[in-house]
Structure formats: C-alpha cells, structure tokens
Amino acid sequence: MSGKVMKNIASYLSRCSSRRVESRTFMVYDKPNFRGQQYLLTRGEYPEYQNTIGFNDCIQSCRIVPVHKGPFRMRIYERPNFEGQMHELTNDCDSIQDRYHTSDMQSCNVMEGYWLMFELPNYKGRMFYLRPGEYSNLRELISDDMRFNSIRRITES
C-alpha cells in the first residue's frame, strides 16, 4: 500500500484472509472513511485476521499512526464541552473509574501524542483512536453509548 491513508481499501483486500504488518503501526476500520469499529495493528502476523480483530467482514479503511517521540499529555473531562471534573494524563490509565473515581468521560483534549481509549478496564474491548486535538463530545463520534474505561499511549513497538 502506498500513501499514508486509504479511505476505502476493501477492493484491495477482498481476497485476503490474513495480514502481516512488516513495519509501522496502522489503525484499521471496518467501514470506509475511517468509521466504525477500530483496531490497532502493530508489527506482526495476523492469521485469520477477521477472528483476531473481531471484524465481521473486512478492513475497509486504514491510516498510519505516526511515531511520537515526545511527551504524552491529554486532559479528560467528565461531561461534554470540556465541563465537569478534569484530569490530566501523561501516562497510561488501566481504569479511569478506579483512578479518578468518575464513571464517565465525555470530552477530552489531546495536547501531545497519540492515544487509544478502551471500552473496558485493562485496555480491553472496543477501542477508539485519538490524535492531537479537541474532542468536545465523544458520544457524537461513536455510534452507541460506549463508555471509555481505560486509556493507553501509542508508543513504538
């Protein structure tokens, strides 16, 4: 694959049942235009990738996750529009509820680095990729009432 992103790659991958990532890190999506369920692919083999990553059909779009060599920093907020309790993270958090005693996070500001937010504690369940920027309402970005319970920095593998 050439280029940094592919908005619709289903036609290229329709006959493949496994994947190998030789270098870099990729975020893949089960819908075109970087939508739908997401999964991070790092260097390695992914035999029968549909079972491995949990996609029902196939990878529809992907983007390269840039390498970040500096510090990591983001602020999470309890409510939309950067309201409610705010907590600043510079490292991974395996349980937002346990560490910050809050049951929900609805907006965030990623100041430095690339991050993954997970549906379940200990970096499990569905994930959501965050690039630097402001996310004033995370619920609008996802299709259901998914809550985020852990956060991990994306570092070089």
N, C-alpha and C positions, 0 to 999 in steps of 0.2 A: 504494500500500500504506500502510495506517495502522498505527500502533503501532511498537514497537521491534523486535519479533521475530515471526517467523511459523514455527511448528513444522511446518506442512505446507501448502505453497503450490502443490503440483502441480496442483490443480484450477483455480487462477487462471491458471497459465502453460501449460497443456497445449496450447494452440493457437498459442503464440508460438514463433518461430524466431530472433528477435533480441531484444536488450535494449539499453536506454540508461539509464545512470546520470547523472542531472542534478545531483545533489548528494550529499554524504555518502560514506561508504565502507561496503561491505557484505561480509560473509563469507557465501558461499553453499555449500550442501552438496547432495550427490547423494542423500541419504537423509533421511527425516523425523527430527524431534527432534535436529537439529544433529549428525548422524552421517554417516560415510562420507567420501568424498573432498571436499576443501575447495578453494575458490578465492576470492581477494580481488578484488572488483570496485570500482574507483575511478571517478571521473567519466570518462565517455566512452561510445563506441558499441561494441557487441559484436554485429556481424552474424554470423549463424550461430554463436551462442554455444556450441552443443554441440561444434563443432570447435575453437573458440577456447579454451575452458577444459578440453576433454578429457572432458566428462561423456558417458557413453553414452546416457543417457535424458534427464533434465531436472533442473532445480533443484527440490529437494523441500523445503528449508527455508532460511531466511536470518536473519541478525541484523545490526543496525547495529554497526559498530565505533566506539566513542566516540572523540572527539577528545581527545588527550592533549597538554597544553601544558607539562608539567613535565619534569623529568629522566627518563631511562630507566635502569632498573637491574634486572638479574637475575643469579642465580647458577646455574651449570650444574654437574652432578655426574656423575662417571664411572659410578657404579653406582646402583641403586635405593635408595630411602630416604635420600637425601642423603649417601651414603657415597662413598669414593674421592676422587680429586682434585677440587677445587672451583676454578672460575674465575668471576670476577665480570665481567660485561659491562655497559658503559654505551653502547656503540655497536654498529653492525653488525659481523658477522664473516663474511667470504666463504668461509672454510674453517676449520672447527673443528680438523680434523686438522693442518693446516699451522701454525696459530697456537698451538695448545695441545698439540700432539704427543700427542693422545689419539684413539683410533679409535672411541670410543663415548661417548654421553651418554645416561644413562638416567633422570635425575631433574633437576628444576630448581625454583627458587623465583623467581617473577616478583614483584619488590617494587614496581616502578613502570613504567608504560607498557604498551603492547600490542605483541606481538611475533609474528613468523612464523618458524617453523623449517622448513627445506627439506631434502629428501631428498638433494640433490646440492650440491656447492660452487657458488659464484657465484649463489645464490638461484634455483636451477633444480629442476625435478622437483616431486613432490607436496609440499604444504605442510601445516602444522599451526598453528592459531591459538592463541595463549596470552594469556590475560587475567591480571591480578594474582592471585596465589595460589600454593599449593604443589602440585607435581606429583610425587608420590613414586615413581611408576612409569610412565614414558611408554609402555612396551611394552603396558601394560594398556589404554591409551587408544586405541591403533591396532590394526588388525585383522591385521597381519602383522609381519614382522621389519624394518620400515622403520627405517633409521638416519638420524640427522639430521647434516647436514654443513655447513650454513650457517644463520645467524640474522640477521634484519633487523628493525629497529624499524618500526612502522607509524606514519608521520607524515602530516600533512595533505598532500593532493595539490593 
